[in-house]
Amino acid sequence: MQLFGVAVAFAIIILFSFKKVSLAYTMCAATVVMALTSGLPVAEAGGTVLKAFLHTTTVELALTVFAIGVFSTIMKETGYLDNMVQGLAGFLGNLKAAIMAAPALIGSMPVLGGAAVSAPLVDKLGDGLDLSPDTKAAINLVFRHGMFFIFPLSPTMILVANLIGVSVGTLISKLWVYGVGFWIAGYWLFLRNTGQPKTVEASPATDRDSACMLHGRQPAGAKVQGSRVHDSQAHDSQAHSSRVRDMWRFFRYGAPLLIALVLSVVFKLSLWKSMMVGVALGLVMAYFEKTELPSVGTVIKGSNLPQVAAMFWIMAFKEFAAISPVFPALVDSATAHGIPHALLAVVFPLLFGYVSANHTTTTGVLIPVLIPAGASQEAVLYLTTVIYGAGFLAYFASPLHLCQVLTCEYYDVDLSEIYKKYWPVIAAVAVVMVLHAGIATRLI
């Protein structure tokens, strides 16, 4: 009965994900099936759900996801996110750096289909580098999603850290190499051999200028040359002033995010409290700058309430997965046949993530299932990064991935063209994943 329940629960998760059913409804249905087939009395099963809902970790997780949603909405609707990105691009003064930074910064905001937000910026910056539409599309996707491995306020990152009982910083200490590898491979493929825009060079003196010199008159070119020196100095001064203004623009409009990060990382304030401080600061800034504030309805719509509800059901699902004898039996059977845990941690997330096109669902469901009981913390960490990495690769490449769909639509390119562009980047991350799988195998 329990095996049947597990099979039905996973079938529901895959089917509902494919049908784009809300993650909250999906995990609710799967958890109900797990509860009804767990062999527990109804009252005890209900108590297990309630205990999971009220656990401190679950409440903190839900509050964090809610706060991030509110914060992202405030930053987007007030225009602070756009100003922050444009300020950074101007301050960097380098199109290559700017075209990498723009989608990465916007990628730090968990906005559904956020690649559509950064696509116009990448498009404009890419024109200066003479990039093709498919290259722009690949850049928009690659540099946005590298943040999945290093940004401490990512809801999926926070969920995974809570699932295995470590801090987000500890998890990032093992995941950062994925993100760096992702970005380095992206730069090497898409931007390394791309030149900066050419500047118009000064014209050489003409014969007419020489004739003027012979007649004792100052050639027009001499005045122009002196003027050019003056103009060059003025241009340099203007460029410096412009970069200073852009730097101030970045820090000014990015202050809510930067302060929230400092409070969380340096002062160890709870993530949801840090984000709400950022929300308060953003609202105060908007009030004094006479910026139109988003309506309450807009804030509520952007507050990730369905994802907040999903966090409760994922944690409840985790409880039933933990007490079910099915998962340990399946894993033990696989390992008894010589299949290592690390291989399972690669194969299952790849299959599950490609179909569901949801990284949060993949990691939230499979980490409690695939992490063996009694493993050392180091082994758990490395095995978790394998599951996280494999799930990410499947999600990233899935044809149902919303960011990919929107990016292809914006640049009017086919999915096959995108695959041809970024498959080496996927391969680079896969190499890191395989190395971590090897380490995990030795530690288990």
N, C-alpha and C positions, 0 to 999 in steps of 0.2 A: 504493500500500500504506500509506504514511504517512497519507494523507488518510483512508483507511478506518479506520485505527487510531485516529485522533483522533475520528472520528465515533462509533465504538464506545465509546471511553473516556468521552466525554461522555454517551452514551446510558446507560451503566452508572451514572454519577454521578447522573443525573436519576432513573433507575428505582430505584436502591437508596435514594436519599434519600426518594423517594415511599413506598417500602416500609418506611421507618424502619430500614434496615440501618445498623449501626454505621459511623460516619465512617471509622474505621480500616480496616474491611473494604472499604468503598467505595473509598477512595483506594488501597488495596493492589491491588484488582482493576483499577482504571483505570491505575495505574502499570505493572502487568504487561502490559496490552494495549499501552500506549505503548512499553514496552521491546521487546516481541516484534515490533512493526511499525516500529521506528525505523530498521531497516536496519543496525544495529550487530551485530557478532558477539555471541553469547550471553555470552562471557566479558567482553567490553567493556561490554555492557549491565549485567551484574551488577556490574562494577566501578564503573559510574556510580551505581548504587543504593547501593553500599557507601560510596562517596565522599560522597554526600549524607547518608547516615546518620551518618557520623563527623565531618562538618564541625562546627567549633566553634559556629557559629550554630545548627545543628540541635540539638546537645546542650544548649546553653544554653536554647533554646526549650523543649525537652522537660522539662528540669529545672524550668523556671519554671512550666509548666502543672501539673506534678506537685506542686510546692510550694504553689501556689495551691489545688489541690484538698485537700491535707492541711490547710492553714490554714483553709479554709472549713469543713471538717468539724469541726475543733477548736472553732471559734467557734460553730458551730451546736449541736453536741452538748453543750457545756458551758453553753449558755444565755447566753454572753457577747454574742452578736449581738442577741438579744432585749433584754437589759439595756442595751446600748449605744443601741439605737433608742428604747427607752422613756425612757432618761435624757435623750436629746436632745429628745424630744417634750416632756417635763416642763420641761426647762430653757428651751426656746423659749417656753413658756407661751402659745402661739398655735396654735389648731387648724389654721389654714390652713398655717402653716409646718410644723407637725408632720406633716400628712397628705401634704405634698410630700416631707419628709425621710425618712419611714419607708420607702417603697418605693425611694427613691434609695439609701439606705444598704444595704438588703438587696440591691439591684441591683448593688452593688459586689462581692458574693460570687457567683462563677459557679456557683451551685447549679442543677442541672437543674430546670426548672419552678419557679424561685424565686419567681415571682409568687404561688404558692400560700402561701408563707411570709408575705408581706406583706399578703395579702388580708384576714386577720382584723383586723390592725391598722388598715388603711384603713377597714374596715367599722365598727369601733368609733369611730374618730375622725370618720368621715363622719356617724354618727348625731348627733353634736353640732352638725353643720352642716346637718342635715336634707337630706342628699343622697339622690337616688334610687339604686337599685341599679346602673342602667346608667352613671350618672355616677361612682359609686365604682369600677366596673370599669374605666372609661376612665382615671381617675386612677391606679389601680394599675398599669396598663400604661404610660402615658405617662411618669410620673415615675420609674418603675423603669428604663426603657430609655433615658432621656436620658443615663445614665451610660456608655453605649456610646461616647460621643464624647469623654469627658473623663477617664475613670478610667484611670490609667497601668498598672494591674495586670490589665486585661482581656486574656485569652488571645488574642482576635481582634486587638486592638490591637497586642499584642506580635508576633504572627505577621506582620501587615501591615508593621510597621516593619522587621522582619527581611527580608521579601521585597523591599523597595525600598532597603534598606541605609541607613536613617536611624534616629536615636534616637526613642524613644517620645515624648519631649518635643517634638521637631520635628514629628512627625505631629500631635500634639494642638494645636500652634500653628495648624494649618489646620483641624482638625476641631471645635474647641470651639464655633465659631459655630453648628454644627448642633445641638449639645446645648442651648445657651442658647436658641436659637430654638424648639426643641422644648418646653422648659419654660415659656418666656414665653407661647407660644401655649396651652399647657395651662392655665396659671394664668388667662389672659384668658378662656378658654372655660368653665372649670369652677369657678373659685373667686373670680373678681373681684367678682361681684355676690352672693356668698354671705355672709350676716351671721354674726357670732359669736353664741354662745348668749346669750339674754337673761338678765339678772339680775333678781331680785325687788326692786322698789323699796320704800322705806319708806312706810308708810301715813300719810295726813295725820291730824292731831288730830281727835278726834270731839267732838260737842257735850257729851258726858259730861265730857271733859277740861276744856272751858270752864266747865262748871258747877262743877267742883271748884275752879277758880281763883277763881270768884266767892265761894265759901265759905271762901276762905283756905287751902284745902288744895292741896298740890302734885299736879297731875294725874299719873295713871299714865304718860301719854305723856312727861312731862318726865324721869322716871326712865328710861323706855325710850330716850328720845333720848340721854341721857347714856350709857346702856349701849351704844347703837348706836355712838356715837363711839368708846367703848372697844373694842367688838367690832371696829369697822372697823380701828382701829390694830393690834389683835391679829391680825386677819386678814391685814393687809398684812405684818406681821412674819413670820407663819407662811408666807405665800406666798413671801416672800424667802428664808426658810430652806429651804423646799421646793425652790425653784429652784437654790439653792446645792447642795443634796444631789443633785438631778438632774444638775447639771453635773458634780459629782464622780463620779456614777455613770457618766456618758458617758465621761469621760476614763479612769476606772478600768477599765471593761470594754472600752473601745475602745483601750486602750494597745497591745495586740499589733498592731492594724492601723495605728494612728498612728505607732508607732515603726518599723514596716516601711516605711511611706511615707517617713518622714524619712530613713531609711538609704538608700533607693533614690534619692529625688529630690535630697536635699541632699548626701549623702555619696557618691553615685554607686556604691553597692555593687550588685553584680549582683542582679537582681530575685529570683532563686531563693534567694540567700543571705539577702536581706532578709526574704523570707517565712518562711524556716526559723528566723530569729531570732524572728519573730513567733510561730511555732509553739512554740518553746522557752519563750518568755515565757508564752504561754497555758497550757502544761502546768505550769509552775512555779506560776503563780497558782492554777490548779485544785488542785494538790497541797496548797498551804498553806491554801486555803480549804475543804479537805475536799470539793471538788466531785467527783462521780463522773466519771471519765475514760472517754471512749469506748473500746470494745474495739479491738484491733488489726484485727479483721475489719471493723469499721465504718470505721476510718480508711482501710484499703486500698480498701474499696468506694467511699469518697468521694474517693479520690485522683486521679480522672480518668484512670486507666490507659488506657482505650480512647482518650481524647483525646490522651494522651501518645503512644501508638502512632500516632495519626493525624498528629501533627506530623511524624514521621519520613517517612511516606508522602507527605504534602503537599510536603515539601521535595524528595523524590525525583521526584515528579510535575513539580515546577517545573524540575528539571534536564532532563528529557526535553522539556518544553515549550520550554525555552530553546534546545535544539539542533535542534528540529524546524523544517523549512522551511515547514511548513503554516501556522502561525499568522502569521508575517510576510507570507506570500503572501496569506492571506485579508484581513488588515488592509490591505495595500497595494492589493489589488483593490478593497476597499470605498472607500478614500480616493481611488483613481484614478477612481472613479465619483462623486466629489464628496461622499462620506459622511465627515464629520469624525471624528477619533478620539474626541472628546468625546461625540458621539452614540452611538457604539458602546459607550462606557463607561457610558452610561445604559441603553440598550436591553437589552444582554445580561445585566447583573446583575438588572434588573427581571424578566426572564423566568426566568432561572436561579434567582434567590432565591425567587420566588413558588412555584415547584415544589418546590425542595429544602427550603424553610423552615429553612435553616441559613446563618447569616451567615458563619460560619467557612469553610464549604465554598465559598460563593460568592466570597468575597474571595480565599481561598487558591488557587482554580482560575483565576479570571479575571484577577487582577492580572498574573501572569506572561505572560498571553496578550495583554492589551489595552494594556500599556504599550509604546510604540514604542521601538525601540533608538535610541540617540543623542540622546534628548530631554534637555533640561537638567534639573537637579535640581528646580528650581522647577516646571517643567512636569509632571514625574513626580509631585511632591507634590500638585498641584491635580488632576491626572487620577486619582490614587489616591483622593483624597477624593470624587470623583464616583462612582467604582466602589464605594467604601465606603458612601457615602450612598444610592446607588440599591439596592445589595444590602440595606442595612438596611431601607429602605422596603418592599421586596418581602417580606423576612423578617418584618417587623413585622405586615404586613397579611395574611400568608398564613393560610389557614384551618387549616393544619397546624402553625402556630406553637404550641408546647406551652404557653407562658405564657398565650397568649390562650385556648386550650382550657380550661385549668384555671381561669382567671379567670371565664370565662363559666359554667363549672359551679358555681363557688363562689357567685356572685351570682345564679345561675339566670336569666341573660339570653341572648338570641339573639345570634349573631354580627352579624346585620344591625343590631341596636340599637347595638352597639359601633361599627360602621362609621359610623353616622349621627352618633355623638357625636364621634369623633376625626378624621374626615376633614379638617377644617380644620387640625389639627395636622400631619397628613401633608403638606398643601399648603404649610404654612410651611417645612417641611424641604425640600420639593421646590423651593421658590423659591431657597433657599440653594444647593442642588445645581446648579440651572440657572445661577446666577451664577458658581459655581466652574467649570462647564463652559465658560462664555464666556471666563473668564480662561485656562483651559487651552488653548482653541482659539487664542488670541492668542499663547501662549507656545510652542506646538509649531511 
